[in-house]
Amino acid sequence: MVKRDTHRVMPHQDGWQVKRDGNLKASHVAETKKEAEKIAREISKNQNTELQIHGKDMKIQNSDSHGNDPFPPKDKK
């Protein structure tokens, strides 16, 4: 399996965090999940990374690829 560079929106003690895989600290902390998603989506688009949105239970609820999808849909060549 290909290792992807990923940003994640996850719960944080002060709300919701935006965190890149491999980093110890969150790059951003927001009060609401919606605000964290907006920040994370912009970062992910700028840096061409995967974006995964987690719920409070830490299960992935949504995932988007912004430029480096190793398996793009066949209709998106």
N, C-alpha and C positions, 0 to 999 in steps of 0.2 A: 504494500500500500504506500502511496506517495504521501510524504509528510508535507502538509500545507501550512503556510504562514497564516495565523488566525488571530483575529480580534474577537473578544467575547464580551457580551453584556451579561453580568451576573449579580446576584444579590451582594450587598455590602452592609456592614453594620450601620452605616450612615445613609442607606438608601440603595442605590444601584451603582455598580462600577463598570468601567470600560477597561479591559485588561488584555494585553497581547500575550499570547502563549510564550512562556520562557521568562517573562518579567515577574519579579517578586511583588512589585507594587502596582496598583491601578494607575493608569495614566489620567483618568478622570473619575470623579464621583459625583453623581447627580441625585437629587431628591426623589425623582420619579423614573420609572423604567422607560417611559416615553422619551424623556429628555436624554437619558443615557443612550437609547437607540439612535436618536438623531445625531448625537455626537459621534457614536461608534460608526454609523453608516458613512458619515463624511470622512472620517479617518480611513476607514477601510477602502473607500473609493480612491482616495488620494494615494494610498500606499499599495493598492492592488492586492489586498488580502481577502481571505475568507472572513465572513462575519457570522457568528453564531450567537443567537439570542437564547438565553436560558431562563427558565421559570424559577420561582422560589424553591422548588424541589430539585433544582440543578439539572433537570432534564432539558435537552435541547428542544426548543419550541419552533425555531425558524433558523434557516441557514441560507446565506447568499454568497455568491462568488463575485468578486469585483476584479476580474482581469486575469486571473491565473488558474482558472479551472482546468485541471488536467483531463477532465472528461466532459467537455461541453456538449450540450444537446446537439443532436445531428442537424437540426434546423438552424443552428447558430454558427455555421462554419465561417 
